[in-house]
Amino acid sequence: MRARYNIIGQSYHALAKTAGIIAISAASLFMAFSAQAQALSDWTANDDDALLFDLRSGNYRLGDGVRGYQTDSGICVDLADIIMAMDIPLRLDKKSRRATGWIFTENQTITIDRDNEMVQKADVTAKLRSGQIYDVPEGWCVDVKSLSEWFDVQFVPDLSNALLTIRSDTQLPFERALERKEQAAKIRPQKSFDLSGLPQSSEPYKFWRTPSVDAVVSAGGLRDKQSGQQFDLRYELYASGEVGKASFDARLSSDNSGVPENLRVRAYRTDPKGELLGPLKATHFALGDVSTFSTPLVSQSIAGRGALVTNRPVERPDSFDRTSFRGELPNGWDAELYRNGQLLAFAENRTDGRYEFLDVPLLYGQNRIEVVLYGPQGQIRRDTKVIPVGLDSIPPRETYYWAGIHEAGEDLIRLGEFLPIRQAGWRGGVGVERGLNNKTSVAASLFSLQIDGDRYNYLEGSVRRAVGPTLVELSGSSNLGEGMAFRGQLLGQLGNSYITAESIWTKGEYLSDQVEEYIDSRHSLAIDHSFKIGRKLVPFHIDTQYETRSDGRDILDVTGRMSFNLKYLSLTGELNWEKQFSDSGTNAPDQLDARLLATGRIGKVRLRGEAVYRLAPEKRFERVDFTGEWRAGERSDWRAELGYDASLNRARAGIGIVRRFDRFSVTASAEAATDGSVAAGLNLAFSLGPDPRSGKFRLSSNKLANSGQALAIVYRDENRDGVRQAGEPLVENVELTAGQSVALSATDANGRAIIDNLLPFRPILIGIDSSSLSNPFVQPALPGVVITPRPGVAVTVELPLVSAGEVEGTLVRRGGGPIAGVGMELVDGEGRVVREAQTEFDGFFLFDGVPYGSYTVRIAKLSAQAIQVPVILGARAVVDEENQVARLGAITVGTNANMAQNDIGRPDRGNMP
């Protein structure tokens, strides 16, 4: 029997490289100016300090990512991830808090004993110092300097490029194995993670489902030099549930006196599969307070009371080159919009409690859009989505449609006074889009809009065509006899530069949401490029727009934006120049504004600052704001603010603290200004919703109404039929995963756990974190169950555990030579690949955590082609109570013949070739 060391635990192999680079970039902005200390650190793991590295040795990439953290004294990395990536026979036992095994050769033995604070390497014993190992949610996080010392190699972290490089004076054993399988690795395709092929669980709609409610109550006092003394009491309630087999949400907010001011109600259904309304095959329909769609020349997306229906994909933008974002913006909050890590726009607090980013331009390729909300006491919320712009924006022979009618600017139930907007009044429209082939699509729409009190009717059409590495769209619109407008749009990529060009011409008296009155033409050109300075990428954006007008005023507007990611600081600078040309000969003075946004960290303090400075026509500061945040404990955060407003000639300073409990959070703040103004406030936030475990209610600090929930039930599937029986035991203290993240919840004594904060209407895999299982021979029967969360609704997921074993063997050529670096597959009786492995330098392979059953071992198809051997189908293994380790022994394969030996994995059948 060959001794093998296994890792107790499981790392995340499916984390995407893009997500890792984003996490590293964010962490590099918040690096601490702290000295290396030997004393015990009070640092604790948090999301802001999380890192994800690519582990590399020479030209080779090892594993699928190594997790880590930025600590007060340096960088630490997950020991289990290192062991898996480097294939080191080191046993990590979290229960006994010991790691034992050897590094690269059998005489390089090592023992790490946490309880006895000892590290023994061969015959040398050293004391385990404070700060060498941190306990984090993923497991043991080891300081890279200590790891280098223990492994006799140098681990070099590179934060700017998300790399952890291994440097060694001699060639390591795994490097020699990688050389042998390099040819097969080059032709092996990238595998996609298809959620549709995994088990699904859905929660049926009900005629009534008690809603979950998110509540925010704020009370504050103010003594202002201009407005005098006042006391404010505000509240906001957001509820989501189900009625009439449809989802509904409602938002109620008050004025400063606690009197209800706004009430918005919406009933809707959303189905990413497009199975709504029978033959309409809709993906979404809604009644109540809705937002309609936008088009290039006619309509903007405006909120109002009405109805809409569409079969567009849930994540598809309004048009191929731009999209709009809107959402609820609580009182005192502001929002920022980022595209591919570059700041695009700000949205400050509004009276209607919403934020809107309209007609956000998209680049050719992948657009990672992130909306970040900042609360008055340091709260941060993030909503991220990836929007592709390319040839497949509308699939060939697919037709998308939409239709909607609503009264813009009006709430379904108006409580306060009506606030008129330019687009107020009833408006409606219908549109269709059709993909003709892989490169061409067409669209047409009809509208009836009310603008500035007058009604206009429109017909709009467009054709889109892919030409080389660019997308071109030509559009035309007529407001039925009064005027016409034409538009040409180009999105393309030239090397590492992204180009967006647009021209609009009008004829006659054309007026719409997108084209203002007196506009004769508008031409714009935008270029995005990232310059490489050393190892750093510096994104640069320039946008030039020239507008001609029939009233005799032409306008030139130029905006430049550049971001710098330094070691401890991230800076985004923006310049905007506006010049007007008048037919009368008297031109308005040029206007030149500069804006600077900075984020970084000094010690434990995270800093965020913004400054706006007018360079012309007169030089002066418009506004300066600085914010500092630091942690006061595991559940508490401090926030300090400094600011100056030139329009009020007032400087101010404030301090606040937020304290998070399991059932609610509390924030308190105080502020003073140079003109004698003072203010103080208290904020209480909580959520109330049904408890799916008991059917009663629960209080939570998580946003139950805004997000989805999952109730997971973990049980031992003793008869392995995949269905929970009454007598099968429930399993407690099992941790769960949600997508690629560990859910911070474990099952209770009844085997149940709730996972909160799931993004609505986005499929996600709910599974079991195998590293939390105390018995390595009990494993999940499934990789997980896919659910599509709905706001305020808990979807029930049953996750079975089954007894498991191992399958091992050695792959050799006819004549006795081992075959290294070959992909192996373990296939169940239904032809599904349940485990994958690769042969090591001596041909050995191991499938661990194999549920009981009968299996076939074979060589992966592309690996078999690469080394010119047949796919093995005859090697069979049986794993059961009597045979937990199925040892296949040597499996011989020839280059021009089928397998010469295929033994069944039972000890009594014989395993010798």
Buried (B, 14 or more C-beta within 10 A) or exposed (E): EEEEEBBBBBBBEEBEEEBBBBBBBBBBBBBBEBEEEEEEBEBBBEEBBBBBBBBBBBEBBBBBBBBBBBBBBBBBBBBBBBBBBBBBBBBBEBEEBBBBBBBBEEEBBBBBBBEEBBBBBEEEEEEBBBBBBBEBEBBBBBBBBBBBBBBEBBBBBBBBBBBBBBEBEEEBBBBEBBBBBEEBBEEBEEEEEEBEEBBEBEBEBBEEBBBBBBBBBBBBBBBBEEEEEEEBBBBBBBBBBBBEEBBBBBBBBBBBEEEBBBBBBBBBBBBBEBEBBEEBBBBBBBBBBBBBBBBBBBBBBBBBBBBBBBBBBBBBBBBBBBBBBBBBBBBBBBBBBBBBBBBBBBBEBEEBBBBBBBBBBBBBEEBBBBBBBBBBBBBEBEEEBEBBBBBEBBEBEEEBBBBBBBBBBBBBBBBBEEEEBBBBBBBBBBBBBBBBEEEBBBBBBBBBBBBEEEEBEBBBBBBBBBEEBBBBBEBBBBBEEEBBBBBBBBBBBEEEEBBBBBBBBBEEEBBBBBBEBBBBBBBBBBBBBBEEEEEBBBBBBBBBBBBBBEEEBBBBBBBBBBBBBBEBBBBBBBBBBBBBBEEEEEEEEEBBBBBBBBBBBBEBBBBBBBBBBBBEEEEEEBBBBBBBBBBEEEEBBBBBBBBBBBEBEBBBBBBBBBBBEEEBBBBBBBBBBEEEBBBBBEBBBBBBBBBBBEEEEBBBBBBBBBBBBBBBBBBBBBEEEEEBEEEBEBBBBBBBBBBBBBBEBBBBEEBBBBBBBBBBBBBBBBBBBBBBBEEBBBBBBBBBBBBBBBBBBBBBBBBBBBBBBBBBBBBBBBEEEBBBBBBBBBBBEEEEEBBEBBBBBEBBBBBBBBBBBBBBBBBBEEBBBBBEBBBBBBBBBBBEEEBBBBBBBBBBBEEEEEBEBBBBBBEEEEBEB
